[in-house]
Amino acid sequence: MNFTDHHNLYLGLSTKKDGPMKNSLANRLLFFKNNNLDTKIIVSAGLVHQNKVVSVDNISKSQIITGCDALITNQDKYLLTVTVADCLPIYFYDQNKKVVALAHAGWRGVISEIAKEVINKFIADYHSNSGDIEVFIGPHLKDCHFEVKTDVASQFKISDSASRNGKIYINLAQVIKDQLLSLGVISVKVSQECTHCLSNKYFSFRRDKPPEPETMIAYLGLK
C-alpha cells in the first residue's frame, strides 16, 4: 500500500491473515513485532465515532487514548494506530513540518468532519500549511457496498449519493476528499480496495456481521 513516494514513514494496514486486532493484544504485539515496529511507543485511538483529535507528545508508554478518533504527532518515537473494519483509515503527512496524523472515520465521523478537524490541528498546533499536507484514504467500505437508508442519506448532500435498483449508496471517500479540498489540501489519494469485496484479505463488519469485533489495525509513524 503506497501513501506517497516518501521512504521516511512507517505506514500500513493489517489484513485477515494477521488476525483480528480489536480485542487481541497478542495479535497486535505479534503484528508489530513481525513488521519491526515493536520498538515504538504504540498509541491507539479509543474510537467514539466523533471528531476529536488528540496530540501525542508527552506519552511514555504504549496505551489507548479514549474519547477520540484521530491522533497527531511530530515525534518519531510514536506509532499512531486505529482499528477499522469498513470505516476509513485516513493517513495525513506534512513533510515540511515532519508531522503525521491518523484518523478513523465512519459515516458519523465523516458528517462531523473529522478530516477537517485534523487539518485544523495541523495548522493550529504545528503551523502547517494545508497545501503541504498529503492525505491517503486507505481500504474501506466503498460506494459499491455502502448502502444506507433515507435517515442516513438525508444527512449528506444529494450529490454524495447514488441510487441503484431503488437503493441508496454513499461515497464516503469522495465526501472527505471534497472537505479536504475546500481547506486547500491539494494531494488526496484514495485506495481502490473495498473491504467488503476483498473477503479473502480484509475483515468487513457489513459483510460478515461477526458477534465479536473483527478488525484490521492501521498504523502511521515517522522514521
C-alpha positions as protocol buffer text, in pm:
chain_id: "A"
residue {
  index: 1
  type: MET
  ca { x: 0 y: 0 z: 0 }
}
residue {
  index: 2
  type: ASN
  ca { x: 151 y: 329 z: -109 }
}
residue {
  index: 3
  type: PHE
  ca { x: 92 y: 662 z: 60 }
}
residue {
  index: 4
  type: THR
  ca { x: 347 y: 880 z: -116 }
}
residue {
  index: 5
  type: ASP
  ca { x: 689 y: 827 z: -262 }
}
residue {
  index: 6
  type: HIS
  ca { x: 842 y: 907 z: 75 }
}
residue {
  index: 7
  type: HIS
  ca { x: 1053 y: 645 z: 245 }
}
residue {
  index: 8
  type: ASN
  ca { x: 1058 y: 814 z: 584 }
}
residue {
  index: 9
  type: LEU
  ca { x: 721 y: 687 z: 703 }
}
residue {
  index: 10
  type: TYR
  ca { x: 601 y: 371 z: 871 }
}
residue {
  index: 11
  type: LEU
  ca { x: 259 y: 312 z: 719 }
}
residue {
  index: 12
  type: GLY
  ca { x: 36 y: 15 z: 670 }
}
residue {
  index: 13
  type: LEU
  ca { x: -277 y: -184 z: 741 }
}
residue {
  index: 14
  type: SER
  ca { x: -303 y: -537 z: 873 }
}
residue {
  index: 15
  type: THR
  ca { x: -505 y: -800 z: 685 }
}
residue {
  index: 16
  type: LYS
  ca { x: -712 y: -1104 z: 778 }
}
residue {
  index: 17
  type: LYS
  ca { x: -406 y: -1328 z: 788 }
}
residue {
  index: 18
  type: ASP
  ca { x: -277 y: -1121 z: 1081 }
}
residue {
  index: 19
  type: GLY
  ca { x: -590 y: -1198 z: 1281 }
}
residue {
  index: 20
  type: PRO
  ca { x: -848 y: -968 z: 1441 }
}
residue {
  index: 21
  type: MET
  ca { x: -695 y: -669 z: 1617 }
}
residue {
  index: 22
  type: LYS
  ca { x: -974 y: -500 z: 1813 }
}
residue {
  index: 23
  type: ASN
  ca { x: -964 y: -712 z: 2128 }
}
residue {
  index: 24
  type: SER
  ca { x: -649 y: -918 z: 2084 }
}
residue {
  index: 25
  type: LEU
  ca { x: -337 y: -769 z: 2237 }
}
residue {
  index: 26
  type: ALA
  ca { x: -145 y: -1084 z: 2137 }
}
residue {
  index: 27
  type: ASN
  ca { x: -230 y: -1035 z: 1769 }
}
residue {
  index: 28
  type: ARG
  ca { x: -131 y: -670 z: 1786 }
}
residue {
  index: 29
  type: LEU
  ca { x: 202 y: -739 z: 1953 }
}
residue {
  index: 30
  type: LEU
  ca { x: 288 y: -1016 z: 1705 }
}
residue {
  index: 31
  type: PHE
  ca { x: 191 y: -794 z: 1411 }
}
residue {
  index: 32
  type: PHE
  ca { x: 410 y: -507 z: 1531 }
}
residue {
  index: 33
  type: LYS
  ca { x: 700 y: -744 z: 1602 }
}
residue {
  index: 34
  type: ASN
  ca { x: 674 y: -904 z: 1256 }
}
residue {
  index: 35
  type: ASN
  ca { x: 685 y: -557 z: 1098 }
}
residue {
  index: 36
  type: ASN
  ca { x: 980 y: -440 z: 1313 }
}
residue {
  index: 37
  type: LEU
  ca { x: 763 y: -183 z: 1488 }
}
residue {
  index: 38
  type: ASP
  ca { x: 781 y: -320 z: 1840 }
}
residue {
  index: 39
  type: THR
  ca { x: 1043 y: -66 z: 1949 }
}
residue {
  index: 40
  type: LYS
  ca { x: 793 y: 217 z: 1905 }
}
residue {
  index: 41
  type: ILE
  ca { x: 559 y: 359 z: 2167 }
}
residue {
  index: 42
  type: ILE
  ca { x: 228 y: 245 z: 2021 }
}
residue {
  index: 43
  type: VAL
  ca { x: -60 y: 484 z: 2076 }
}
residue {
  index: 44
  type: SER
  ca { x: -413 y: 389 z: 1975 }
}
residue {
  index: 45
  type: ALA
  ca { x: -727 y: 599 z: 1941 }
}
residue {
  index: 46
  type: GLY
  ca { x: -1010 y: 459 z: 2151 }
}
residue {
  index: 47
  type: LEU
  ca { x: -1274 y: 541 z: 1884 }
}
residue {
  index: 48
  type: VAL
  ca { x: -1607 y: 706 z: 1958 }
}
residue {
  index: 49
  type: HIS
  ca { x: -1724 y: 788 z: 1602 }
}
residue {
  index: 50
  type: GLN
  ca { x: -1690 y: 1163 z: 1657 }
}
residue {
  index: 51
  type: ASN
  ca { x: -1428 y: 1421 z: 1556 }
}
residue {
  index: 52
  type: LYS
  ca { x: -1190 y: 1474 z: 1846 }
}
residue {
  index: 53
  type: VAL
  ca { x: -818 y: 1489 z: 1755 }
}
residue {
  index: 54
  type: VAL
  ca { x: -551 y: 1434 z: 2022 }
}
residue {
  index: 55
  type: SER
  ca { x: -188 y: 1545 z: 2002 }
}
residue {
  index: 56
  type: VAL
  ca { x: 57 y: 1274 z: 2108 }
}
residue {
  index: 57
  type: ASP
  ca { x: 357 y: 1449 z: 2257 }
}
residue {
  index: 58
  type: ASN
  ca { x: 406 y: 1353 z: 2622 }
}
residue {
  index: 59
  type: ILE
  ca { x: 338 y: 980 z: 2645 }
}
residue {
  index: 60
  type: SER
  ca { x: 598 y: 745 z: 2787 }
}
residue {
  index: 61
  type: LYS
  ca { x: 438 y: 405 z: 2726 }
}
residue {
  index: 62
  type: SER
  ca { x: 206 y: 234 z: 2480 }
}
residue {
  index: 63
  type: GLN
  ca { x: -160 y: 300 z: 2551 }
}
residue {
  index: 64
  type: ILE
  ca { x: -510 y: 357 z: 2418 }
}
residue {
  index: 65
  type: ILE
  ca { x: -636 y: 716 z: 2434 }
}
residue {
  index: 66
  type: THR
  ca { x: -1009 y: 709 z: 2496 }
}
residue {
  index: 67
  type: GLY
  ca { x: -1264 y: 954 z: 2363 }
}
residue {
  index: 68
  type: CYS
  ca { x: -1102 y: 1028 z: 2029 }
}
residue {
  index: 69
  type: ASP
  ca { x: -1089 y: 908 z: 1667 }
}
residue {
  index: 70
  type: ALA
  ca { x: -768 y: 1076 z: 1548 }
}
residue {
  index: 71
  type: LEU
  ca { x: -411 y: 1117 z: 1667 }
}
residue {
  index: 72
  type: ILE
  ca { x: -135 y: 1353 z: 1555 }
}
residue {
  index: 73
  type: THR
  ca { x: 236 y: 1382 z: 1638 }
}
residue {
  index: 74
  type: ASN
  ca { x: 569 y: 1525 z: 1525 }
}
residue {
  index: 75
  type: GLN
  ca { x: 780 y: 1276 z: 1722 }
}
residue {
  index: 76
  type: ASP
  ca { x: 930 y: 965 z: 1564 }
}
residue {
  index: 77
  type: LYS
  ca { x: 916 y: 757 z: 1883 }
}
residue {
  index: 78
  type: TYR
  ca { x: 542 y: 711 z: 1844 }
}
residue {
  index: 79
  type: LEU
  ca { x: 341 y: 482 z: 1618 }
}
residue {
  index: 80
  type: LEU
  ca { x: -17 y: 601 z: 1575 }
}
residue {
  index: 81
  type: THR
  ca { x: -286 y: 335 z: 1527 }
}
residue {
  index: 82
  type: VAL
  ca { x: -660 y: 295 z: 1474 }
}
residue {
  index: 83
  type: THR
  ca { x: -869 y: -17 z: 1419 }
}
residue {
  index: 84
  type: VAL
  ca { x: -1104 y: -40 z: 1120 }
}
residue {
  index: 85
  type: ALA
  ca { x: -1343 y: -286 z: 958 }
}
residue {
  index: 86
  type: ASP
  ca { x: -1524 y: -93 z: 680 }
}
residue {
  index: 87
  type: CYS
  ca { x: -1459 y: 251 z: 834 }
}
residue {
  index: 88
  type: LEU
  ca { x: -1199 y: 467 z: 662 }
}
residue {
  index: 89
  type: PRO
  ca { x: -840 y: 488 z: 785 }
}
residue {
  index: 90
  type: ILE
  ca { x: -713 y: 834 z: 687 }
}
residue {
  index: 91
  type: TYR
  ca { x: -338 y: 898 z: 683 }
}
residue {
  index: 92
  type: PHE
  ca { x: -200 y: 1254 z: 690 }
}
residue {
  index: 93
  type: TYR
  ca { x: 158 y: 1375 z: 639 }
}
residue {
  index: 94
  type: ASP
  ca { x: 324 y: 1715 z: 628 }
}
residue {
  index: 95
  type: GLN
  ca { x: 676 y: 1652 z: 501 }
}
residue {
  index: 96
  type: ASN
  ca { x: 785 y: 2012 z: 563 }
}
residue {
  index: 97
  type: LYS
  ca { x: 690 y: 2016 z: 930 }
}
residue {
  index: 98
  type: LYS
  ca { x: 751 y: 1642 z: 984 }
}
residue {
  index: 99
  type: VAL
  ca { x: 406 y: 1582 z: 1129 }
}
residue {
  index: 100
  type: VAL
  ca { x: 180 y: 1279 z: 1082 }
}
residue {
  index: 101
  type: ALA
  ca { x: -180 y: 1210 z: 1180 }
}
residue {
  index: 102
  type: LEU
  ca { x: -408 y: 909 z: 1158 }
}
residue {
  index: 103
  type: ALA
  ca { x: -787 y: 918 z: 1175 }
}
residue {
  index: 104
  type: HIS
  ca { x: -1071 y: 668 z: 1188 }
}
residue {
  index: 105
  type: ALA
  ca { x: -1387 y: 776 z: 1008 }
}
residue {
  index: 106
  type: GLY
  ca { x: -1722 y: 602 z: 992 }
}
residue {
  index: 107
  type: TRP
  ca { x: -2016 y: 783 z: 839 }
}
residue {
  index: 108
  type: ARG
  ca { x: -2076 y: 973 z: 1164 }
}
residue {
  index: 109
  type: GLY
  ca { x: -1716 y: 1088 z: 1168 }
}
residue {
  index: 110
  type: VAL
  ca { x: -1743 y: 1196 z: 806 }
}
residue {
  index: 111
  type: ILE
  ca { x: -2054 y: 1402 z: 881 }
}
residue {
  index: 112
  type: SER
  ca { x: -1884 y: 1562 z: 1181 }
}
residue {
  index: 113
  type: GLU
  ca { x: -1589 y: 1645 z: 952 }
}
residue {
  index: 114
  type: ILE
  ca { x: -1313 y: 1470 z: 1140 }
}
residue {
  index: 115
  type: ALA
  ca { x: -1077 y: 1512 z: 845 }
}
residue {
  index: 116
  type: LYS
  ca { x: -1120 y: 1890 z: 860 }
}
residue {
  index: 117
  type: GLU
  ca { x: -1057 y: 1882 z: 1236 }
}
residue {
  index: 118
  type: VAL
  ca { x: -727 y: 1704 z: 1172 }
}
residue {
  index: 119
  type: ILE
  ca { x: -621 y: 1967 z: 918 }
}
residue {
  index: 120
  type: ASN
  ca { x: -715 y: 2243 z: 1163 }
}
residue {
  index: 121
  type: LYS
  ca { x: -498 y: 2071 z: 1425 }
}
residue {
  index: 122
  type: PHE
  ca { x: -202 y: 2064 z: 1183 }
}
residue {
  index: 123
  type: ILE
  ca { x: -242 y: 2437 z: 1126 }
}
residue {
  index: 124
  type: ALA
  ca { x: -312 y: 2545 z: 1485 }
}
residue {
  index: 125
  type: ASP
  ca { x: -62 y: 2328 z: 1673 }
}
residue {
  index: 126
  type: TYR
  ca { x: 213 y: 2259 z: 1419 }
}
residue {
  index: 127
  type: HIS
  ca { x: 192 y: 2568 z: 1193 }
}
residue {
  index: 128
  type: SER
  ca { x: 138 y: 2359 z: 881 }
}
residue {
  index: 129
  type: ASN
  ca { x: 11 y: 2498 z: 552 }
}
residue {
  index: 130
  type: SER
  ca { x: -286 y: 2298 z: 428 }
}
residue {
  index: 131
  type: GLY
  ca { x: -134 y: 2277 z: 81 }
}
residue {
  index: 132
  type: ASP
  ca { x: 165 y: 2088 z: 221 }
}
residue {
  index: 133
  type: ILE
  ca { x: -42 y: 1814 z: 386 }
}
residue {
  index: 134
  type: GLU
  ca { x: -72 y: 1493 z: 189 }
}
residue {
  index: 135
  type: VAL
  ca { x: -364 y: 1260 z: 259 }
}
residue {
  index: 136
  type: PHE
  ca { x: -422 y: 895 z: 180 }
}
residue {
  index: 137
  type: ILE
  ca { x: -756 y: 723 z: 243 }
}
residue {
  index: 138
  type: GLY
  ca { x: -698 y: 351 z: 293 }
}
residue {
  index: 139
  type: PRO
  ca { x: -915 y: 48 z: 210 }
}
residue {
  index: 140
  type: HIS
  ca { x: -1274 y: 84 z: 332 }
}
residue {
  index: 141
  type: LEU
  ca { x: -1636 y: 4 z: 252 }
}
residue {
  index: 142
  type: LYS
  ca { x: -1671 y: 177 z: -83 }
}
residue {
  index: 143
  type: ASP
  ca { x: -1985 y: 303 z: -251 }
}
residue {
  index: 144
  type: CYS
  ca { x: -2034 y: -30 z: -429 }
}
residue {
  index: 145
  type: HIS
  ca { x: -2149 y: -167 z: -91 }
}
residue {
  index: 146
  type: PHE
  ca { x: -2217 y: 124 z: 144 }
}
residue {
  index: 147
  type: GLU
  ca { x: -2595 y: 112 z: 122 }
}
residue {
  index: 148
  type: VAL
  ca { x: -2786 y: 347 z: 354 }
}
residue {
  index: 149
  type: LYS
  ca { x: -3145 y: 420 z: 444 }
}
residue {
  index: 150
  type: THR
  ca { x: -3304 y: 759 z: 391 }
}
residue {
  index: 151
  type: ASP
  ca { x: -3234 y: 870 z: 751 }
}
residue {
  index: 152
  type: VAL
  ca { x: -2859 y: 847 z: 693 }
}
residue {
  index: 153
  type: ALA
  ca { x: -2874 y: 964 z: 330 }
}
residue {
  index: 154
  type: SER
  ca { x: -3058 y: 1280 z: 437 }
}
residue {
  index: 155
  type: GLN
  ca { x: -2751 y: 1388 z: 634 }
}
residue {
  index: 156
  type: PHE
  ca { x: -2542 y: 1403 z: 316 }
}
residue {
  index: 157
  type: LYS
  ca { x: -2573 y: 1621 z: 9 }
}
residue {
  index: 158
  type: ILE
  ca { x: -2772 y: 1469 z: -276 }
}
residue {
  index: 159
  type: SER
  ca { x: -2457 y: 1482 z: -489 }
}
residue {
  index: 160
  type: ASP
  ca { x: -2283 y: 1249 z: -241 }
}
residue {
  index: 161
  type: SER
  ca { x: -2529 y: 967 z: -304 }
}
residue {
  index: 162
  type: ALA
  ca { x: -2620 y: 738 z: -591 }
}
residue {
  index: 163
  type: SER
  ca { x: -2933 y: 530 z: -645 }
}
residue {
  index: 164
  type: ARG
  ca { x: -2917 y: 180 z: -790 }
}
residue {
  index: 165
  type: ASN
  ca { x: -3210 y: -58 z: -809 }
}
residue {
  index: 166
  type: GLY
  ca { x: -3407 y: 151 z: -563 }
}
residue {
  index: 167
  type: LYS
  ca { x: -3124 y: 155 z: -307 }
}
residue {
  index: 168
  type: ILE
  ca { x: -2909 y: 447 z: -191 }
}
residue {
  index: 169
  type: TYR
  ca { x: -2530 y: 431 z: -175 }
}
residue {
  index: 170
  type: ILE
  ca { x: -2282 y: 687 z: -36 }
}
residue {
  index: 171
  type: ASN
  ca { x: -1923 y: 751 z: -144 }
}
residue {
  index: 172
  type: LEU
  ca { x: -1765 y: 849 z: 189 }
}
residue {
  index: 173
  type: ALA
  ca { x: -1417 y: 891 z: 47 }
}
residue {
  index: 174
  type: GLN
  ca { x: -1542 y: 1149 z: -202 }
}
residue {
  index: 175
  type: VAL
  ca { x: -1715 y: 1341 z: 78 }
}
residue {
  index: 176
  type: ILE
  ca { x: -1389 y: 1351 z: 275 }
}
residue {
  index: 177
  type: LYS
  ca { x: -1193 y: 1449 z: -34 }
}
residue {
  index: 178
  type: ASP
  ca { x: -1429 y: 1739 z: -101 }
}
residue {
  index: 179
  type: GLN
  ca { x: -1397 y: 1854 z: 261 }
}
residue {
  index: 180
  type: LEU
  ca { x: -1018 y: 1849 z: 239 }
}
residue {
  index: 181
  type: LEU
  ca { x: -1001 y: 2025 z: -96 }
}
residue {
  index: 182
  type: SER
  ca { x: -1219 y: 2304 z: 45 }
}
residue {
  index: 183
  type: LEU
  ca { x: -945 y: 2366 z: 304 }
}
residue {
  index: 184
  type: GLY
  ca { x: -671 y: 2393 z: 43 }
}
residue {
  index: 185
  type: VAL
  ca { x: -537 y: 2038 z: 67 }
}
residue {
  index: 186
  type: ILE
  ca { x: -400 y: 1951 z: -277 }
}
residue {
  index: 187
  type: SER
  ca { x: -294 y: 1586 z: -256 }
}
residue {
  index: 188
  type: VAL
  ca { x: -569 y: 1340 z: -160 }
}
residue {
  index: 189
  type: LYS
  ca { x: -524 y: 981 z: -275 }
}
residue {
  index: 190
  type: VAL
  ca { x: -788 y: 714 z: -228 }
}
residue {
  index: 191
  type: SER
  ca { x: -738 y: 338 z: -217 }
}
residue {
  index: 192
  type: GLN
  ca { x: -940 y: 148 z: -475 }
}
residue {
  index: 193
  type: GLU
  ca { x: -975 y: -152 z: -243 }
}
residue {
  index: 194
  type: CYS
  ca { x: -1316 y: -226 z: -91 }
}
residue {
  index: 195
  type: THR
  ca { x: -1312 y: -420 z: 237 }
}
residue {
  index: 196
  type: HIS
  ca { x: -1647 y: -583 z: 152 }
}
residue {
  index: 197
  type: CYS
  ca { x: -1535 y: -700 z: -191 }
}
residue {
  index: 198
  type: LEU
  ca { x: -1199 y: -843 z: -81 }
}
residue {
  index: 199
  type: SER
  ca { x: -1329 y: -1114 z: 152 }
}
residue {
  index: 200
  type: ASN
  ca { x: -1002 y: -1308 z: 150 }
}
residue {
  index: 201
  type: LYS
  ca { x: -797 y: -1003 z: 251 }
}
residue {
  index: 202
  type: TYR
  ca { x: -1000 y: -782 z: 483 }
}
residue {
  index: 203
  type: PHE
  ca { x: -1249 y: -808 z: 766 }
}
residue {
  index: 204
  type: SER
  ca { x: -1581 y: -636 z: 692 }
}
residue {
  index: 205
  type: PHE
  ca { x: -1844 y: -571 z: 955 }
}
residue {
  index: 206
  type: ARG
  ca { x: -2110 y: -503 z: 692 }
}
residue {
  index: 207
  type: ARG
  ca { x: -2033 y: -827 z: 509 }
}
residue {
  index: 208
  type: ASP
  ca { x: -1969 y: -1066 z: 798 }
}
residue {
  index: 209
  type: LYS
  ca { x: -2170 y: -920 z: 1090 }
}
residue {
  index: 210
  type: PRO
  ca { x: -1946 y: -1101 z: 1342 }
}
residue {
  index: 211
  type: PRO
  ca { x: -2070 y: -1149 z: 1701 }
}
residue {
  index: 212
  type: GLU
  ca { x: -1735 y: -1015 z: 1825 }
}
residue {
  index: 213
  type: PRO
  ca { x: -1545 y: -726 z: 1661 }
}
residue {
  index: 214
  type: GLU
  ca { x: -1304 y: -835 z: 1387 }
}
residue {
  index: 215
  type: THR
  ca { x: -1088 y: -550 z: 1268 }
}
residue {
  index: 216
  type: MET
  ca { x: -767 y: -460 z: 1096 }
}
residue {
  index: 217
  type: ILE
  ca { x: -523 y: -214 z: 1250 }
}
residue {
  index: 218
  type: ALA
  ca { x: -392 y: 85 z: 1058 }
}
residue {
  index: 219
  type: TYR
  ca { x: -63 y: 245 z: 1163 }
}
residue {
  index: 220
  type: LEU
  ca { x: 143 y: 552 z: 1079 }
}
residue {
  index: 221
  type: GLY
  ca { x: 467 y: 691 z: 1218 }
}
residue {
  index: 222
  type: LEU
  ca { x: 775 y: 891 z: 1131 }
}
residue {
  index: 223
  type: LYS
  ca { x: 1106 y: 711 z: 1072 }
}
